[in-house]
Amino acid sequence: MRKSTLVFAAVAALIFFGIGCDTIVTLDKPNVLPTAINDGGTLRLSWAAITDAKQYEITTTESVYTTTALTYDLVTPTNSVEVRAVNGSDKSEPFVLSLAVKTTPTITVYGRSDTAASHPSGFGFSSDGTAVPYSLTNQATSIDYVMDDVATFGAGMWVTGPTGYATPVNPWGNAIQSSATGYDDLAIAPAPGNYDLYLQIAVNGTYTAWLDHNDDGVVDATDHFAKIKVESIDGAVVTLKLAYQTVGGLRWLVE
């Protein structure tokens, strides 16, 4: 074999095994801390630096964003976020954060005029965001709102927060507001400013609920937001559909 042929083969091997092969970078998955800011209208994502990461990729249901910083503020409501560490074409496994509201398709509650022991006049939300009817008689400490049709502030069916009720059932400063946006299209609850402790409701009406459990009138991580649709009112019988944001302080209500 000629010397020139050997040299060519050696060079080709160097190119194939050295220069021609990209080094695969293994990246750890970011551990992301979500924090609601700006009265719950913005979600700030924060994470620690990942070794060998050149940037970070934030993917929502609607868009993809990149940053070299260790925080990113999302301002458009969405129902899912994934965060990856990136180095060239190499990406880490995603940190996945579900932001979809917890939907309760239907619950039945009763105005206070219905005194049957088996007909609860209150409702609240469990730890996973499920709406649950509660009795004023023996479950009052779990009640977020009361269905009141014997209230002194007017005829009809009213929803009251626990401190707006004639005899406060617990010290939570929960409030409610009517929405001009329909239930399905309501992606974010309004900021504080026009919520009421009690409000008259109507069939097909959509309402936003602010659960201010520390009753300080300021949105913080202990607060939660929900949307409510009144499906029917038949005398004292009220049927509701509800959706609850489990991330503390976040006003996003995307399903």
N, C-alpha and C positions, 0 to 999 in steps of 0.2 A: 504493500500500500504506500502510496506516495506521502511524503511529509506534509504537503499542502492539504491533503485529504484528512490527515490526522488532526491538524490544526483546526480545520473547519468543524470537524466533529466535536472537538473539545469546546469550541466557542458556542456551538449550538446547544451543547449540554448545559453550559453555564447559563445561557439565556433561559432555557426551559426550567431548570431547577432553581435558579436564583432569581434573576430579574423578572422572569415571566410569571412567577407565582406570587399572588398577593398573600400577605400574612393575615390569617383570620384572627380578629380581635374578639375575645370573649368579654362581654360587658355584663355587669350585675344589673339586675332590675332595680329601678329607682323605688324608694319607699316614700310615697307622696302624702303630704299632709294637706288636706283641703280646709280652707278657712273662708267663711263668708265675710265680705267687707262691703263698705259703701251701703250700709243699711240693708244688707242682704241681696243687693242687686248684682254683685260681682263675686266670682269665686276665685280666690287666690290659691294656686297650687305651689307648694314648696317641697324641696327635696335636698338631700345632701349630695355633694359632688360624687360622681361615679368615676373610678379610676379608668383612664384611657378614653373617656368620653370627650368628643369634640363639640357636641351639641346635644340638644334634647328635642324630641319630637312629641308634640301634643296632638292627639287625634280625637276629634269629637265626631258625633254622628254626622255633622254637616261639613266639617272643615279639618285641615291639617295645618299646624303652626310649628315653627321651629324657633329655638332660642339657645343662646350660649349661657344665659343666666341660670340661677338656681331657683327662680320663681317665675310664674307666669299667671297673668290675670285674665280670666275668661269673662267676657261681658255679655255674650249671647247665650241665652238659656238653651240647654241641651239635656239629653237623658243619659249620656254616657261619655266618659273620658278615658283615654289610654295615654300613658306617658312612657316613652322609651328613651334609653341612652343610645347615642348614635356615634359611630366612628366610620366615616366613609360609607361603604355599603353594608357594614356590620351594624346590627341593632340588637339591643337586649330584648328579653321577654318584656311584655308590657305590664305596667302597673295599671290595673283596671278599676275604675271607680264608677259605680252605677249611681246615677243621679235621677233616675226615673221615680216619679211619685208612687207611693203605695196606694193602689186604688181599691176601694171597697165598693163593689157594684151596687149594693143596695142594703140599707138598714131601715127599719121601721121604728119610729118613736111616736110618742103620744103627747098631745097637749095636756097641761095640768088639769084641765077639766075632766079628763078621764082618770078616775081614781083607782082603777083596778090594780091590784098589787102586781099582776103579771104584765102590766103595760108601762114600761119605763118612759119617763119624760125627759131624761137626760141622755147625752152621749159624750163619748170621749175617744181617745186614741190609745191603743196599746203600745208597748215598747217598739214593735215592728211597724207601727203606723196604721194598723188596721182600725177602722172605726167600729166602736162597740156601744150598743145601747146600755144605759145604766139607770138604776132606780134611784129616785130622790130619797127613798125611804132608808135603804141600807147600803147604797153604793155611792153616796154623795161625794166622797173624797176623790173619786175617779172621774167626776163629771167636768168636761170642758165647756159644755153649753147646755142650756135648758130650753125645752120647747114649751112656750108659755102662751096659752090662749085665754088666760084670765088676768092678764097684766093690767095694771092701773094706767099704763101709758097709751092704751088704745085698743080698739076691737081688732079681731083677726088673729093670725098666728104670728108669734114673735120668737126670735132666737135671742137669748140673752147669755152673756158671759156669766161665770159663777159669781162675780162681784156685782153684776148688774141686776141679778135676780133679787126679788123683794127681800128674801132672807138669804144672804150669801151662803153658798154651800161650801166654798173653800176660798182661799185668798188670791187665786190666780186672776190676773188682769186681762183675761182673754177678750178679744174684741172681734167685730165682724164688719164687713163693708160690701155693699152691692157692687156688682161688676157689669159694665156695659158690654163687655166681651163675653161671648158664649163660652160654655164650659169647655168644649173641645179645643177652642182656640186660645184659651187663657194660659199663656206660657209663663207669666210672672205675676206675682201678687203685687199690688201697689205698695209703695213705701208708706211708712207711718204718716199720719196727718189727717186722714178722714175716716178712721175706724171708729165704730160706736160700740158701747157696751151692750146695747140691745138694738134690734132692727126687725121691722116687719118683713115677712117673706111672702113670696107668691109662687104659684106653680110655674115651672120652667125658668124660674129665676136662678141666676148664678151669683155666688157670693164667695168672697175670700175671707179666710179666718186667720187671725194672728193670735197664736197661743203664747201669751206673755206670762209665763208661769212665775217669774219673779216680780211681776207687776211694777216694773220700773219705767215703762214707756219708751224703752230704748231697745233696739234690735241687737241681740247678742247671741252667743252660741247656745244658750239655754232655751231660746225661742224656736218655734216652728210655725210653718205656714201651710195652709191647706186650701183647697177649693171645694165648694159644695154646690150641687145642683138639686133643686127641689123637683122631684119627679111627680109628686102628687100630694094634694091635701084633701082628705075626705073627712069632713067633720074635724075630729080631734086626731085623726090618724095621718101621719106625715111620713112619706117615703123619700129618702135622700140617697144620692150618689156622692161619694167623697173621695178625694185624693190628697195624700199627706206627704210633704217633703221630709224625709228622715234626716237630712243633713241640717244640723242646728244653725239657725240664723239665715238660711238660704231661702230666698223668695221664689225660686224657680219652681214651676209647676208643670213640667213637661212629662207626658206619659210615655 
